[in-house]
Amino acid sequence: MKQKVTITRTDAGATTAFMSSAYEWSKNYPSWDQALDEAVDLQLLNKVESAAAKMMPPGISLPRQCQDRHSGSDRSRLQLHERTAAVGAFG
């Protein structure tokens, strides 16, 4: 199953959201660097992409698609939400 992943830089830090057909997982970070480091750890970005993304201004998102290869321990770092119509803007 494919999942959409969006990493968004905000004025206050960053947010990472995983979206599947039934659920959305998300996590807020106090800094953009922490979000990018965890994305590399979860193999959502490679180190070159992460280094380039560090120069992006707030408000910019990094949309990604990945296979459902993330373990339960990866997801346990994120907050689980049932997907609703309000999340439809992501896909």
trRosetta pair geometry for C-beta under 8 A, 3 or more apart (Angstrom, degrees):
i j d omega theta_ij theta_ji phi_ij phi_ji
1 20 6.2 42 141 -146 127 116
1 21 7.3 -97 -165 2 125 107
1 67 7.4 113 68 -160 39 61
1 68 4.4 24 64 -14 88 132
2 65 5.5 1 -174 -176 116 106
2 66 7.1 152 -152 80 68 28
2 67 6.2 -54 -99 -100 58 46
2 68 7.3 -128 -85 -30 11 81
3 18 5.4 1 167 -171 133 93
3 19 6.4 154 -168 73 79 43
3 20 4.9 -46 -108 -79 91 81
3 65 7.1 161 80 -155 43 58
3 66 5.6 -22 60 65 92 79
3 67 7.6 65 14 166 86 9
3 68 5.7 102 -25 -81 111 75
3 70 7.9 -50 32 15 155 118
4 18 7.5 149 81 -161 49 44
4 19 4.5 -15 62 60 97 103
4 20 7.9 176 22 -75 70 35
4 63 6.8 -26 -169 -162 99 93
4 64 7.4 144 -164 80 51 50
4 65 5.8 -32 -103 -100 59 74
4 90 6.2 159 101 155 142 107
4 91 5.2 166 -12 -41 165 152
5 16 7.0 -7 -172 -172 95 91
5 17 7.1 168 -152 86 49 50
5 18 5.3 -14 -102 -104 82 66
5 19 7.5 -175 -77 20 35 72
5 44 5.6 -104 117 -141 160 132
5 63 7.4 140 82 -162 53 45
5 64 4.3 -21 66 67 102 101
5 65 7.2 172 18 -90 81 22
5 66 6.0 17 -7 8 125 111
6 16 7.3 169 88 -151 49 47
6 17 5.0 -4 56 56 93 97
6 19 7.5 22 2 -3 101 112
6 61 5.2 -14 -168 -171 102 122
6 62 7.0 151 -156 73 50 52
6 63 5.3 -17 -102 -102 83 65
6 64 7.4 -179 -78 23 36 71
6 90 6.5 -123 -12 -138 142 111
7 14 6.5 7 -179 179 83 122
7 15 7.6 177 -151 89 44 46
7 16 4.9 -9 -105 -104 77 83
7 35 5.7 146 -161 155 110 119
7 36 7.3 105 166 -84 150 60
7 39 5.6 -18 -80 -79 153 143
7 44 7.2 130 -38 122 128 141
7 45 7.7 -46 9 -36 157 126
7 53 7.8 22 100 -172 131 152
7 61 6.8 146 75 -160 43 65
7 62 4.4 -9 57 53 97 107
7 64 7.4 29 -2 -1 97 113
8 14 6.3 164 85 -156 49 71
8 15 5.0 -6 57 57 100 89
8 16 7.8 179 19 -80 67 36
8 17 7.6 13 1 5 108 103
8 59 7.8 -17 -173 -153 96 18
8 60 7.4 179 -145 93 63 35
8 61 4.4 -26 -96 -101 84 85
8 62 7.6 -160 -71 20 41 66
9 14 5.3 -37 -108 -100 48 93
9 32 4.9 15 -122 -109 103 118
9 35 7.6 -170 -90 58 66 148
9 56 5.8 163 2 103 149 108
9 57 7.2 173 95 121 139 29
9 58 5.0 -125 125 -117 98 48
9 59 6.8 -35 83 17 85 29
9 60 5.6 14 38 55 110 77
9 61 7.8 -157 16 -82 67 39
10 13 5.9 7 62 60 98 48
10 14 6.0 169 17 -93 83 31
10 15 6.3 49 -20 -8 125 95
10 58 5.8 41 -173 -153 17 104
10 59 7.4 80 -112 -64 46 46
11 58 5.0 59 -69 -159 56 162
12 30 7.6 -72 155 -141 77 49
13 28 6.5 87 83 174 130 82
13 29 4.7 -157 157 97 122 65
13 30 4.6 -132 -98 -174 142 15
13 31 5.2 -64 -132 -54 90 18
13 32 6.5 -170 -169 -45 47 54
13 34 7.4 -20 -165 47 111 114
13 35 7.1 132 158 -30 87 118
14 28 7.4 159 88 -158 45 52
14 29 4.5 -6 61 55 90 113
14 31 7.0 0 4 119 103 25
14 32 4.9 113 -47 -105 123 53
14 34 7.2 -176 41 68 120 82
14 35 3.5 -76 94 -24 146 154
14 36 7.8 136 -25 -29 177 71
15 26 6.2 -1 -176 -171 101 108
15 27 7.0 167 -152 84 58 43
15 28 5.2 -25 -99 -102 82 65
15 29 7.1 -167 -77 15 32 80
15 35 7.5 -17 12 -112 9 142
16 26 6.7 168 88 -149 52 58
16 27 5.2 -2 54 54 95 91
16 29 7.2 51 -9 -19 96 114
16 35 5.7 168 -43 -152 106 103
16 38 7.1 -117 -15 91 158 123
16 39 6.7 -173 -107 -74 138 97
16 78 7.2 -94 93 -107 102 116
17 24 6.1 -9 -170 -173 102 102
17 25 7.0 159 -155 83 51 49
17 26 4.4 -11 -103 -100 78 96
17 90 7.0 -105 113 -114 137 151
18 24 6.8 162 82 -157 56 50
18 25 4.3 5 50 52 107 99
18 26 7.4 -159 22 -70 64 49
18 70 7.5 -88 -121 40 157 155
18 75 7.5 -90 51 -113 155 88
18 78 6.4 40 15 161 115 174
19 23 7.8 -166 -144 99 44 47
19 24 5.0 -7 -104 -108 75 86
19 83 6.9 92 -150 -103 89 125
19 87 6.7 171 -123 166 125 125
19 90 5.2 152 -39 120 167 143
19 91 6.2 157 107 23 145 128
20 23 5.4 19 49 51 103 74
20 24 7.7 -164 26 -75 63 45
20 68 7.0 42 -103 -89 130 119
20 83 7.6 -133 71 -39 60 139
21 83 7.4 -138 147 36 28 159
22 82 7.4 -51 163 -147 71 71
22 83 5.9 -179 165 19 22 118
23 80 6.2 -28 -171 -158 126 89
23 81 6.8 142 -166 76 74 49
23 82 6.3 -62 -111 -118 70 39
23 83 5.7 -141 -101 -27 14 95
24 80 7.8 134 81 -159 46 45
24 81 4.7 -25 71 68 93 102
24 82 7.7 29 24 118 83 10
24 83 5.1 113 -22 -86 96 81
24 87 5.4 -147 -46 -131 149 153
24 90 7.8 116 -112 37 127 159
25 75 5.6 -108 -109 -148 163 88
25 78 3.7 67 165 123 110 136
25 79 6.5 151 -160 69 63 39
25 80 5.5 -25 -101 -95 81 55
25 81 7.2 170 -89 19 30 76
26 78 6.0 132 51 -169 12 102
26 79 5.4 -33 66 57 69 94
26 81 6.7 3 10 2 105 121
27 38 7.9 -68 90 111 145 162
27 77 6.3 -10 -80 134 153 83
27 78 4.6 -99 -41 -116 106 71
27 79 6.2 143 -81 2 61 85
29 32 7.4 130 98 -82 125 20
29 34 4.5 -173 -170 88 125 112
29 35 4.2 -160 27 -59 157 89
29 38 7.4 -160 -87 13 137 133
30 34 6.4 49 54 22 72 149
31 34 4.7 98 65 2 88 101
31 35 7.2 -153 98 -3 51 84
32 35 5.7 -57 -154 36 36 112
32 36 6.3 31 152 -16 69 108
32 53 7.9 -153 169 134 111 95
32 54 6.9 134 121 -129 118 60
32 56 7.8 -165 -164 67 144 93
33 36 5.8 -57 -146 40 32 109
33 37 6.2 35 155 -23 66 106
33 54 6.7 37 -93 -119 79 105
34 37 5.7 -52 -145 35 31 113
34 38 6.5 26 157 -14 64 105
35 38 6.1 -59 -151 39 29 106
35 39 6.3 32 150 -22 64 107
36 39 5.4 -51 -145 34 35 115
36 40 6.5 36 154 -19 65 100
36 45 6.6 -50 -156 60 75 152
36 50 4.5 126 174 -149 112 97
36 53 5.7 172 -110 88 128 125
36 54 6.5 -71 -5 -72 173 81
37 40 5.8 -53 -154 34 32 110
37 41 6.4 34 147 -20 64 107
37 50 7.4 93 -76 -159 39 143
38 41 5.1 -51 -147 37 38 118
38 42 6.2 28 156 -10 69 107
38 77 7.4 -163 -158 140 134 152
39 42 5.9 -59 -142 46 29 103
39 44 4.2 -80 -165 65 83 114
39 45 4.4 40 129 13 114 109
39 50 6.7 167 79 -95 109 105
39 62 7.8 37 -143 86 165 143
40 43 7.4 29 -178 -82 33 32
40 44 7.5 -84 -62 50 23 71
40 45 5.4 -56 -77 77 64 89
40 46 7.0 67 -126 -154 87 17
40 47 6.0 60 -132 -81 134 61
40 50 5.1 -21 -61 -55 117 150
42 70 6.4 6 -162 -112 107 118
42 74 5.7 105 -122 -148 106 123
44 64 5.5 127 -173 85 96 168
44 66 6.5 -87 -115 -46 78 146
45 49 4.3 -133 -165 91 98 122
45 50 4.9 121 123 -59 131 84
45 53 6.9 -52 -145 -4 157 145
45 62 7.3 1 -78 150 124 152
45 64 7.6 -118 -65 -75 75 149
46 49 5.2 93 51 12 69 103
46 50 7.0 -131 98 -6 34 93
47 50 5.5 -53 -145 37 33 115
47 51 6.3 36 156 -22 66 103
48 51 5.8 -52 -148 34 30 111
48 52 6.5 27 154 -14 63 106
49 52 5.8 -58 -149 40 31 109
49 53 6.1 32 154 -22 66 110
49 62 8.0 111 165 -153 113 141
50 53 5.7 -56 -144 36 30 112
50 54 6.9 45 153 -36 61 95
51 54 5.9 -41 -160 10 33 117
52 55 6.6 -60 -176 27 43 106
52 56 8.0 56 134 -37 65 95
53 56 5.3 -30 -164 -3 57 121
53 62 6.0 -14 -121 -69 134 141
56 60 4.5 -115 173 72 119 144
56 62 7.8 -167 -3 -55 172 100
57 60 5.9 98 67 -12 64 117
66 69 6.8 -94 156 25 107 99
66 70 7.7 65 113 -29 135 104
70 74 4.0 -103 -176 80 101 149
70 75 6.1 117 124 -47 114 85
71 74 5.0 110 56 2 67 98
71 75 7.3 -137 103 3 42 88
72 75 5.6 -58 -147 43 37 109
72 76 6.1 49 151 -36 68 100
73 76 5.4 -41 -145 20 34 118
73 77 7.7 43 154 -23 55 92
74 77 6.4 -54 -177 19 37 110
74 78 7.8 12 139 -2 63 108
75 78 5.5 -66 -160 42 51 106
75 80 7.3 47 167 -73 107 101
81 87 7.8 154 109 -68 124 139
83 87 5.0 -97 -152 54 79 148
84 87 5.7 110 56 1 58 97
85 88 5.4 -15 -171 -20 52 121
86 89 7.6 -25 167 -1 47 101
87 90 5.6 -32 171 19 76 116
88 91 7.4 -115 -163 64 43 42
